[in-house]
Amino acid sequence: MRKIVYAGSTFYTGDALAEALMDYARALARHGIADTVFVPGRTMQGETDKVELLVGPASQIVSEPVELVGVEIEDQELVARLREMTAQLAPRKPAAEVADGSTEERDNRPFDDML
């Protein structure tokens, strides 16, 4: 379980959720954009609810491990969606172009044969 501290509030959520949230916040910050995310969590009073977070370039989120009694909070669909959105914000890797301008893969010929 992880304790999330954000904007003066604290809540607890599962390890996978916290990791996906932190990765998504980092990706948003790299692009200078923000998004609102609803994360299931347990409040300081022990109630379970969805916590609304505005994450982006100015977000100051802290995630730290804690030992809590109770069931780990999980939401596999949200984790998958956060990972997908994070991947969409990842830097694109350029594809090599062949001399004719196409992007088809070259065969494994030695470099001398390409000249």
C-alpha positions in Angstrom: 0.0 0.0 0.0 1.2 3.6 -0.7 0.5 6.8 1.1 -0.1 9.7 -1.4 0.3 13.2 -0.2 -1.0 15.8 -2.6 -2.0 19.5 -2.1 -2.2 19.1 1.7 -4.3 16.0 1.6 -3.3 12.4 2.3 -4.9 9.2 1.1 -3.9 5.6 0.7 -4.0 3.5 -2.5 -2.5 0.3 -3.9 1.1 0.0 -5.1 0.2 -0.5 -8.8 -2.2 2.5 -8.7 0.4 4.7 -7.1 3.1 3.7 -9.5 0.8 4.3 -12.6 -0.3 7.7 -11.2 3.3 8.9 -10.6 4.4 7.7 -14.1 1.4 9.5 -15.7 2.0 12.7 -13.7 5.7 12.7 -14.8 4.6 12.2 -18.5 2.1 15.1 -18.3 4.8 17.3 -16.7 7.2 16.6 -19.5 4.6 18.0 -22.0 3.5 20.9 -19.8 -0.1 19.7 -19.7 -2.5 18.6 -16.9 -5.3 16.1 -16.5 -7.8 15.2 -13.8 -7.7 11.7 -12.5 -10.0 9.9 -10.1 -8.1 7.3 -8.1 -9.6 4.9 -5.6 -8.2 5.4 -2.2 -8.7 5.2 1.6 -8.9 8.4 3.4 -7.3 9.2 6.8 -10.7 8.4 8.4 -10.6 4.9 6.8 -13.3 5.5 4.2 -12.9 4.2 0.7 -13.7 6.6 -2.1 -12.5 8.0 -5.4 -10.1 10.8 -4.9 -9.9 13.5 -7.6 -6.5 14.8 -8.5 -5.4 17.5 -10.9 -2.0 16.3 -12.1 0.4 18.1 -14.3 3.6 20.2 -14.5 3.1 21.9 -11.1 1.9 18.8 -9.2 3.8 18.0 -6.1 2.9 14.4 -5.3 4.6 12.3 -2.8 4.2 8.5 -2.7 5.6 6.5 0.1 5.2 2.9 1.3 3.1 2.2 4.4 2.0 -0.8 6.3 -1.8 -0.8 6.6 -4.2 -3.4 7.9 -6.7 -4.3 5.2 -7.1 -5.2 1.6 -4.8 -3.7 -1.0 -6.8 -1.2 -3.1 -6.7 -2.3 -6.7 -8.2 -1.1 -10.0 -6.6 -3.0 -12.9 -8.7 -1.1 -15.5 -7.5 2.3 -14.2 -3.9 1.1 -14.0 -4.1 -0.1 -17.6 -5.7 3.2 -18.7 -3.1 5.3 -16.9 -0.3 3.2 -18.5 -1.8 3.6 -21.9 -2.1 7.4 -21.5 1.5 7.5 -20.2 2.7 5.5 -23.3 0.8 7.9 -25.6 2.9 10.8 -24.1 6.2 8.9 -24.4 8.8 10.3 -26.8 8.5 8.8 -30.2 11.6 7.0 -31.6 12.4 8.0 -35.2 12.4 5.3 -37.8 15.4 5.0 -40.0 14.9 5.7 -43.7 16.3 3.8 -46.6 18.2 5.8 -49.2 15.0 5.9 -51.4 13.1 7.6 -48.6 11.0 4.6 -47.6 10.9 3.2 -44.0 11.1 -0.4 -44.9 13.5 -2.5 -42.9 16.8 -3.3 -44.4 18.0 -6.8 -44.7 21.1 -7.9 -42.8 23.6 -7.2 -45.5 27.1 -5.9 -44.5 27.5 -2.2 -44.8 29.9 -2.5 -47.8 27.0 -3.9 -49.9 24.9 -0.9 -49.3 27.3 1.5 -51.0 
